[in-house]
Amino acid sequence: MKNWLLPHYCKKIGQALILLMLILIVASIYIEASFIDSNPWLIDAAQAALYIAMALISEPQILFLDEPTLGLDVIARHDLWEVIRSLKGKITIILTTHYMEEAEFMCDRIVMINKGVIIAAGTPEQLKEETATTNLRDAFFAYIEGGADDEL
């Protein structure tokens, strides 16, 4: 009997191998021994990239990222932002962060929470417009101080 799933599995295995090679290349760049002693953050950056790559191997429809850039330096954080942004439109990403500039840069829709209660939800532009602010940090404080025109 002909196995009609074989081409599908070969494609998946090929994609997984390519992703694994990419992981190894990234890891070798970040975890070169001479850099680790002087830059311990490199381990964190490589680890974050590895976790995201591992999560993507199964081609999920939804990817949950809980503060993925926590502890990363500015360059590693920016690189990870670019990786996450490259996934936009391909899968749904649910991201938690305390960094408002990160949310503004990466997210299409934002839910603001204060003391466990949702205080606002919308696009970054909507949230800034509703609070007459120019950035999400100021919008957040406007919501918790009652400065927004519209309530959720």
C-alpha positions as CSV (number, residue, x, y, z in Angstrom):
1,M,0.0,0.0,0.0
2,K,1.3,3.4,-1.0
3,N,2.1,5.7,1.9
4,W,0.5,9.0,0.8
5,L,1.7,10.8,4.0
6,L,5.4,10.2,3.3
7,P,5.9,13.4,1.2
8,H,4.1,15.4,4.0
9,Y,6.4,13.9,6.6
10,C,9.5,14.4,4.5
11,K,8.6,18.0,4.1
12,K,8.2,18.4,7.9
13,I,11.4,16.6,8.6
14,G,13.2,18.8,6.0
15,Q,11.8,22.0,7.6
16,A,12.8,20.7,11.1
17,L,16.4,20.0,9.9
18,I,16.7,23.4,8.3
19,L,15.4,25.0,11.5
20,L,17.8,22.8,13.6
21,M,20.8,23.9,11.5
22,L,19.7,27.5,11.9
23,I,19.5,27.0,15.7
24,L,23.0,25.6,15.7
25,I,24.4,28.5,13.6
26,V,22.7,31.0,15.9
27,A,23.9,29.1,19.0
28,S,27.5,28.9,17.7
29,I,27.5,32.7,17.1
30,Y,26.1,33.5,20.5
31,I,27.9,30.9,22.6
32,E,31.4,31.1,21.4
33,A,33.6,30.5,24.4
34,S,35.7,33.6,24.1
35,F,32.5,35.8,24.4
36,I,30.8,34.0,27.2
37,D,33.3,35.1,29.9
38,S,33.1,38.8,29.0
39,N,29.4,38.8,27.9
40,P,27.2,36.4,29.9
41,W,24.1,37.9,28.4
42,L,24.9,36.1,25.2
43,I,23.7,32.8,26.8
44,D,20.3,34.4,27.6
45,A,19.9,35.7,24.0
46,A,20.8,32.4,22.5
47,Q,18.5,30.6,24.9
48,A,15.6,32.9,24.1
49,A,16.1,32.4,20.3
50,L,16.4,28.6,20.9
51,Y,13.1,28.5,22.9
52,I,11.2,30.3,20.1
53,A,12.7,28.1,17.4
54,M,11.8,25.0,19.4
55,A,8.2,26.3,19.8
56,L,8.0,26.9,16.0
57,I,9.1,23.4,14.9
58,S,5.6,22.1,15.5
59,E,4.1,25.0,13.4
60,P,1.6,26.1,16.0
61,Q,-1.3,28.3,15.2
62,I,-0.8,30.3,18.5
63,L,2.5,31.1,20.1
64,F,2.6,32.3,23.8
65,L,5.6,34.4,24.7
66,D,5.9,35.4,28.4
67,E,8.3,38.4,28.6
68,P,10.6,36.9,26.0
69,T,13.1,39.9,26.1
70,L,13.4,40.0,29.9
71,G,17.1,40.1,30.8
72,L,18.4,40.7,27.3
73,D,20.6,43.6,26.4
74,V,19.5,46.3,23.8
75,I,21.0,44.5,20.8
76,A,19.7,41.0,21.6
77,R,16.3,42.5,22.5
78,H,16.1,44.3,19.2
79,D,17.2,41.1,17.3
80,L,14.5,39.1,19.1
81,W,11.9,41.8,18.3
82,E,12.7,41.4,14.6
83,V,12.3,37.6,14.8
84,I,8.9,38.0,16.5
85,R,7.8,40.7,14.0
86,S,8.8,38.4,11.1
87,L,6.2,35.9,12.4
88,K,3.4,38.5,12.1
89,G,0.6,37.3,9.8
90,K,1.9,33.7,9.9
91,I,0.7,32.8,13.4
92,T,-1.1,34.4,16.3
93,I,1.3,35.6,19.0
94,I,0.2,36.3,22.5
95,L,2.9,38.3,24.2
96,T,3.2,39.5,27.8
97,T,5.5,42.3,28.6
98,H,6.1,45.1,31.1
99,Y,7.9,47.2,28.4
100,M,5.4,49.5,26.8
101,E,7.7,50.4,23.9
102,E,8.0,46.7,23.1
103,A,4.2,46.3,23.1
104,E,3.8,49.4,20.9
105,F,6.5,48.2,18.5
106,M,5.3,44.6,18.1
107,C,1.6,44.4,18.9
108,D,-1.4,44.9,16.7
109,R,-3.8,44.8,19.7
110,I,-3.0,45.5,23.3
111,V,-4.8,44.7,26.6
112,M,-3.6,46.8,29.5
113,I,-4.0,45.2,33.0
114,N,-3.6,46.9,36.3
115,K,-3.8,44.9,39.6
116,G,-5.3,42.0,37.7
117,V,-8.1,44.0,36.1
118,I,-8.3,44.9,32.4
119,I,-8.3,48.6,32.2
120,A,-8.1,49.1,28.4
121,A,-7.9,47.2,25.1
122,G,-7.4,48.2,21.5
123,T,-4.8,49.0,19.0
124,P,-1.8,51.1,20.1
125,E,-3.2,54.0,18.1
126,Q,-6.7,53.7,19.7
127,L,-5.2,53.6,23.2
128,K,-3.1,56.7,22.6
129,E,-5.9,58.6,20.9
130,E,-8.4,57.7,23.7
131,T,-6.0,59.1,26.3
132,A,-4.6,62.0,24.2
133,T,-1.1,60.7,24.7
134,T,1.8,60.1,22.3
135,N,3.1,56.8,23.7
136,L,1.7,53.7,25.5
137,R,3.5,54.4,28.8
138,D,1.7,57.7,29.1
139,A,-1.6,56.1,28.0
140,F,-1.3,53.4,30.7
141,F,-0.9,56.0,33.4
142,A,-3.8,58.0,31.9
143,Y,-6.0,54.9,32.2
144,I,-5.0,54.2,35.8
145,E,-5.4,57.8,36.8
146,G,-8.8,58.0,35.1
147,G,-7.6,60.3,32.3
148,A,-9.2,58.3,29.4
149,D,-12.3,59.6,27.8
150,D,-13.8,56.1,27.1
151,E,-14.1,53.3,29.6
152,L,-13.6,49.6,28.6
